[in-house]
Amino acid sequence: MEAVILVGIQASGKSTFYQQRFFDTHVRISRDLLRTRNREQQLMRTCLQTRQPFVIDNTNVTAEERARFIGPAKANGYHVVGYFFRTETRAAIARNKLRQGKAVVPIPGILGTYKKLEEPRMDEGFDELFAVILTPSNEFVVEPFVPASPPPG
């Protein structure tokens, strides 16, 4: 079974990537849809119990946030794959302006999330880690992840 963790700031393309790559095969777990951390955890537990592949479609910008999903997935024998969305804030803000209604994220929210962003690391428990870039023509380029800076320590 596979657990996919999407990592990136708002408007970096995570939900569109899910729709294009995983919609037919993986359950989408998103706090935007479920509204509470409790519901999110309940749905993940159900996926783990029923051996359903799933995607965590949140910003997941810190190692601590990702650990809440990676730990239980690994404990249940899941193969954990991370996709890190490399996005400039300027590009995310431009895409965000195309959104409507409640989907629009205030610019300070995007910038605040970017400030907290920690690149994912293999030693967090990922079995595979990829970098994703959304091109100006709205195509996803997926490559093996190479850290922008050396890991701490």
C-alpha positions as protocol buffer text, in pm:
chain_id: "A"
residue {
  index: 1
  type: MET
  ca { x: 0 y: 0 z: 0 }
}
residue {
  index: 2
  type: GLU
  ca { x: 107 y: 354 z: -67 }
}
residue {
  index: 3
  type: ALA
  ca { x: 79 y: 673 z: 136 }
}
residue {
  index: 4
  type: VAL
  ca { x: 156 y: 992 z: -54 }
}
residue {
  index: 5
  type: ILE
  ca { x: 244 y: 1312 z: 130 }
}
residue {
  index: 6
  type: LEU
  ca { x: 220 y: 1636 z: -70 }
}
residue {
  index: 7
  type: VAL
  ca { x: 441 y: 1919 z: 58 }
}
residue {
  index: 8
  type: GLY
  ca { x: 417 y: 2280 z: -54 }
}
residue {
  index: 9
  type: ILE
  ca { x: 270 y: 2622 z: 3 }
}
residue {
  index: 10
  type: GLN
  ca { x: -83 y: 2711 z: -94 }
}
residue {
  index: 11
  type: ALA
  ca { x: -147 y: 2748 z: -471 }
}
residue {
  index: 12
  type: SER
  ca { x: 159 y: 2542 z: -562 }
}
residue {
  index: 13
  type: GLY
  ca { x: -50 y: 2286 z: -755 }
}
residue {
  index: 14
  type: LYS
  ca { x: -90 y: 2008 z: -497 }
}
residue {
  index: 15
  type: SER
  ca { x: -464 y: 1948 z: -543 }
}
residue {
  index: 16
  type: THR
  ca { x: -443 y: 1963 z: -922 }
}
residue {
  index: 17
  type: PHE
  ca { x: -152 y: 1717 z: -909 }
}
residue {
  index: 18
  type: TYR
  ca { x: -367 y: 1485 z: -693 }
}
residue {
  index: 19
  type: GLN
  ca { x: -653 y: 1508 z: -944 }
}
residue {
  index: 20
  type: GLN
  ca { x: -425 y: 1430 z: -1238 }
}
residue {
  index: 21
  type: ARG
  ca { x: -214 y: 1155 z: -1080 }
}
residue {
  index: 22
  type: PHE
  ca { x: -405 y: 989 z: -797 }
}
residue {
  index: 23
  type: PHE
  ca { x: -780 y: 1060 z: -824 }
}
residue {
  index: 24
  type: ASP
  ca { x: -866 y: 713 z: -955 }
}
residue {
  index: 25
  type: THR
  ca { x: -640 y: 518 z: -718 }
}
residue {
  index: 26
  type: HIS
  ca { x: -597 y: 698 z: -385 }
}
residue {
  index: 27
  type: VAL
  ca { x: -829 y: 842 z: -121 }
}
residue {
  index: 28
  type: ARG
  ca { x: -773 y: 1218 z: -81 }
}
residue {
  index: 29
  type: ILE
  ca { x: -729 y: 1333 z: 278 }
}
residue {
  index: 30
  type: SER
  ca { x: -743 y: 1712 z: 294 }
}
residue {
  index: 31
  type: ARG
  ca { x: -810 y: 1938 z: 589 }
}
residue {
  index: 32
  type: ASP
  ca { x: -960 y: 2187 z: 340 }
}
residue {
  index: 33
  type: LEU
  ca { x: -1235 y: 1931 z: 274 }
}
residue {
  index: 34
  type: LEU
  ca { x: -1265 y: 1768 z: 616 }
}
residue {
  index: 35
  type: ARG
  ca { x: -1233 y: 2093 z: 815 }
}
residue {
  index: 36
  type: THR
  ca { x: -1091 y: 1939 z: 1135 }
}
residue {
  index: 37
  type: ARG
  ca { x: -776 y: 1754 z: 1234 }
}
residue {
  index: 38
  type: ASN
  ca { x: -995 y: 1493 z: 1409 }
}
residue {
  index: 39
  type: ARG
  ca { x: -1185 y: 1408 z: 1088 }
}
residue {
  index: 40
  type: GLU
  ca { x: -857 y: 1400 z: 899 }
}
residue {
  index: 41
  type: GLN
  ca { x: -711 y: 1150 z: 1148 }
}
residue {
  index: 42
  type: GLN
  ca { x: -1029 y: 939 z: 1142 }
}
residue {
  index: 43
  type: LEU
  ca { x: -1021 y: 911 z: 763 }
}
residue {
  index: 44
  type: MET
  ca { x: -652 y: 820 z: 769 }
}
residue {
  index: 45
  type: ARG
  ca { x: -717 y: 550 z: 1032 }
}
residue {
  index: 46
  type: THR
  ca { x: -994 y: 410 z: 813 }
}
residue {
  index: 47
  type: CYS
  ca { x: -756 y: 398 z: 515 }
}
residue {
  index: 48
  type: LEU
  ca { x: -491 y: 224 z: 726 }
}
residue {
  index: 49
  type: GLN
  ca { x: -743 y: -31 z: 862 }
}
residue {
  index: 50
  type: THR
  ca { x: -887 y: -107 z: 518 }
}
residue {
  index: 51
  type: ARG
  ca { x: -548 y: -98 z: 338 }
}
residue {
  index: 52
  type: GLN
  ca { x: -652 y: 184 z: 106 }
}
residue {
  index: 53
  type: PRO
  ca { x: -384 y: 393 z: -64 }
}
residue {
  index: 54
  type: PHE
  ca { x: -417 y: 760 z: 28 }
}
residue {
  index: 55
  type: VAL
  ca { x: -281 y: 1108 z: -40 }
}
residue {
  index: 56
  type: ILE
  ca { x: -238 y: 1373 z: 227 }
}
residue {
  index: 57
  type: ASP
  ca { x: -325 y: 1692 z: 38 }
}
residue {
  index: 58
  type: ASN
  ca { x: -229 y: 1962 z: 289 }
}
residue {
  index: 59
  type: THR
  ca { x: 62 y: 2206 z: 296 }
}
residue {
  index: 60
  type: ASN
  ca { x: 259 y: 1972 z: 529 }
}
residue {
  index: 61
  type: VAL
  ca { x: 537 y: 2233 z: 546 }
}
residue {
  index: 62
  type: THR
  ca { x: 710 y: 2113 z: 864 }
}
residue {
  index: 63
  type: ALA
  ca { x: 866 y: 1781 z: 954 }
}
residue {
  index: 64
  type: GLU
  ca { x: 643 y: 1774 z: 1262 }
}
residue {
  index: 65
  type: GLU
  ca { x: 327 y: 1800 z: 1051 }
}
residue {
  index: 66
  type: ARG
  ca { x: 447 y: 1527 z: 815 }
}
residue {
  index: 67
  type: ALA
  ca { x: 538 y: 1296 z: 1105 }
}
residue {
  index: 68
  type: ARG
  ca { x: 167 y: 1273 z: 1204 }
}
residue {
  index: 69
  type: PHE
  ca { x: 110 y: 1088 z: 877 }
}
residue {
  index: 70
  type: ILE
  ca { x: 441 y: 917 z: 808 }
}
residue {
  index: 71
  type: GLY
  ca { x: 465 y: 741 z: 1145 }
}
residue {
  index: 72
  type: PRO
  ca { x: 127 y: 566 z: 1132 }
}
residue {
  index: 73
  type: ALA
  ca { x: 169 y: 482 z: 764 }
}
residue {
  index: 74
  type: LYS
  ca { x: 509 y: 320 z: 822 }
}
residue {
  index: 75
  type: ALA
  ca { x: 377 y: 136 z: 1130 }
}
residue {
  index: 76
  type: ASN
  ca { x: 108 y: -16 z: 907 }
}
residue {
  index: 77
  type: GLY
  ca { x: 348 y: -128 z: 636 }
}
residue {
  index: 78
  type: TYR
  ca { x: 281 y: 149 z: 385 }
}
residue {
  index: 79
  type: HIS
  ca { x: 531 y: 266 z: 125 }
}
residue {
  index: 80
  type: VAL
  ca { x: 558 y: 642 z: 190 }
}
residue {
  index: 81
  type: VAL
  ca { x: 623 y: 873 z: -104 }
}
residue {
  index: 82
  type: GLY
  ca { x: 671 y: 1248 z: -77 }
}
residue {
  index: 83
  type: TYR
  ca { x: 621 y: 1510 z: -346 }
}
residue {
  index: 84
  type: PHE
  ca { x: 780 y: 1849 z: -269 }
}
residue {
  index: 85
  type: PHE
  ca { x: 633 y: 2134 z: -473 }
}
residue {
  index: 86
  type: ARG
  ca { x: 911 y: 2384 z: -546 }
}
residue {
  index: 87
  type: THR
  ca { x: 723 y: 2708 z: -596 }
}
residue {
  index: 88
  type: GLU
  ca { x: 823 y: 3071 z: -585 }
}
residue {
  index: 89
  type: THR
  ca { x: 587 y: 3278 z: -373 }
}
residue {
  index: 90
  type: ARG
  ca { x: 529 y: 3514 z: -664 }
}
residue {
  index: 91
  type: ALA
  ca { x: 401 y: 3227 z: -882 }
}
residue {
  index: 92
  type: ALA
  ca { x: 179 y: 3093 z: -602 }
}
residue {
  index: 93
  type: ILE
  ca { x: 30 y: 3438 z: -541 }
}
residue {
  index: 94
  type: ALA
  ca { x: -43 y: 3475 z: -914 }
}
residue {
  index: 95
  type: ARG
  ca { x: -219 y: 3134 z: -923 }
}
residue {
  index: 96
  type: ASN
  ca { x: -405 y: 3220 z: -601 }
}
residue {
  index: 97
  type: LYS
  ca { x: -549 y: 3530 z: -771 }
}
residue {
  index: 98
  type: LEU
  ca { x: -718 y: 3299 z: -1022 }
}
residue {
  index: 99
  type: ARG
  ca { x: -910 y: 3124 z: -745 }
}
residue {
  index: 100
  type: GLN
  ca { x: -1262 y: 3217 z: -644 }
}
residue {
  index: 101
  type: GLY
  ca { x: -1456 y: 3240 z: -320 }
}
residue {
  index: 102
  type: LYS
  ca { x: -1327 y: 3057 z: -14 }
}
residue {
  index: 103
  type: ALA
  ca { x: -1046 y: 2901 z: -217 }
}
residue {
  index: 104
  type: VAL
  ca { x: -863 y: 3236 z: -224 }
}
residue {
  index: 105
  type: VAL
  ca { x: -590 y: 3242 z: 42 }
}
residue {
  index: 106
  type: PRO
  ca { x: -493 y: 3583 z: 187 }
}
residue {
  index: 107
  type: ILE
  ca { x: -143 y: 3677 z: 68 }
}
residue {
  index: 108
  type: PRO
  ca { x: -9 y: 3699 z: 428 }
}
residue {
  index: 109
  type: GLY
  ca { x: -122 y: 3337 z: 471 }
}
residue {
  index: 110
  type: ILE
  ca { x: 83 y: 3222 z: 173 }
}
residue {
  index: 111
  type: LEU
  ca { x: 387 y: 3419 z: 289 }
}
residue {
  index: 112
  type: GLY
  ca { x: 350 y: 3290 z: 645 }
}
residue {
  index: 113
  type: THR
  ca { x: 336 y: 2931 z: 524 }
}
residue {
  index: 114
  type: TYR
  ca { x: 643 y: 2989 z: 307 }
}
residue {
  index: 115
  type: LYS
  ca { x: 837 y: 3116 z: 610 }
}
residue {
  index: 116
  type: LYS
  ca { x: 763 y: 2791 z: 796 }
}
residue {
  index: 117
  type: LEU
  ca { x: 851 y: 2570 z: 498 }
}
residue {
  index: 118
  type: GLU
  ca { x: 1104 y: 2296 z: 578 }
}
residue {
  index: 119
  type: GLU
  ca { x: 1226 y: 2090 z: 285 }
}
residue {
  index: 120
  type: PRO
  ca { x: 1139 y: 1723 z: 337 }
}
residue {
  index: 121
  type: ARG
  ca { x: 1422 y: 1480 z: 414 }
}
residue {
  index: 122
  type: MET
  ca { x: 1451 y: 1109 z: 352 }
}
residue {
  index: 123
  type: ASP
  ca { x: 1534 y: 1052 z: 720 }
}
residue {
  index: 124
  type: GLU
  ca { x: 1179 y: 1160 z: 811 }
}
residue {
  index: 125
  type: GLY
  ca { x: 1069 y: 815 z: 694 }
}
residue {
  index: 126
  type: PHE
  ca { x: 1004 y: 864 z: 324 }
}
residue {
  index: 127
  type: ASP
  ca { x: 1073 y: 564 z: 103 }
}
residue {
  index: 128
  type: GLU
  ca { x: 1083 y: 788 z: -204 }
}
residue {
  index: 129
  type: LEU
  ca { x: 1098 y: 1165 z: -243 }
}
residue {
  index: 130
  type: PHE
  ca { x: 1035 y: 1372 z: -554 }
}
residue {
  index: 131
  type: ALA
  ca { x: 1047 y: 1740 z: -648 }
}
residue {
  index: 132
  type: VAL
  ca { x: 757 y: 1881 z: -848 }
}
residue {
  index: 133
  type: ILE
  ca { x: 767 y: 2197 z: -1055 }
}
residue {
  index: 134
  type: LEU
  ca { x: 459 y: 2346 z: -1219 }
}
residue {
  index: 135
  type: THR
  ca { x: 569 y: 2505 z: -1546 }
}
residue {
  index: 136
  type: PRO
  ca { x: 423 y: 2832 z: -1681 }
}
residue {
  index: 137
  type: SER
  ca { x: 222 y: 2617 z: -1925 }
}
residue {
  index: 138
  type: ASN
  ca { x: 68 y: 2435 z: -1624 }
}
residue {
  index: 139
  type: GLU
  ca { x: 248 y: 2105 z: -1674 }
}
residue {
  index: 140
  type: PHE
  ca { x: 399 y: 1913 z: -1385 }
}
residue {
  index: 141
  type: VAL
  ca { x: 764 y: 1814 z: -1403 }
}
residue {
  index: 142
  type: VAL
  ca { x: 852 y: 1543 z: -1151 }
}
residue {
  index: 143
  type: GLU
  ca { x: 1216 y: 1465 z: -1071 }
}
residue {
  index: 144
  type: PRO
  ca { x: 1403 y: 1281 z: -795 }
}
residue {
  index: 145
  type: PHE
  ca { x: 1436 y: 1517 z: -500 }
}
residue {
  index: 146
  type: VAL
  ca { x: 1772 y: 1684 z: -444 }
}
residue {
  index: 147
  type: PRO
  ca { x: 1793 y: 1903 z: -131 }
}
residue {
  index: 148
  type: ALA
  ca { x: 1854 y: 2271 z: -192 }
}
residue {
  index: 149
  type: SER
  ca { x: 2077 y: 2281 z: 115 }
}
residue {
  index: 150
  type: PRO
  ca { x: 2265 y: 2010 z: 304 }
}
residue {
  index: 151
  type: PRO
  ca { x: 2072 y: 1843 z: 587 }
}
residue {
  index: 152
  type: PRO
  ca { x: 2136 y: 1982 z: 937 }
}
residue {
  index: 153
  type: GLY
  ca { x: 2406 y: 1828 z: 1152 }
}
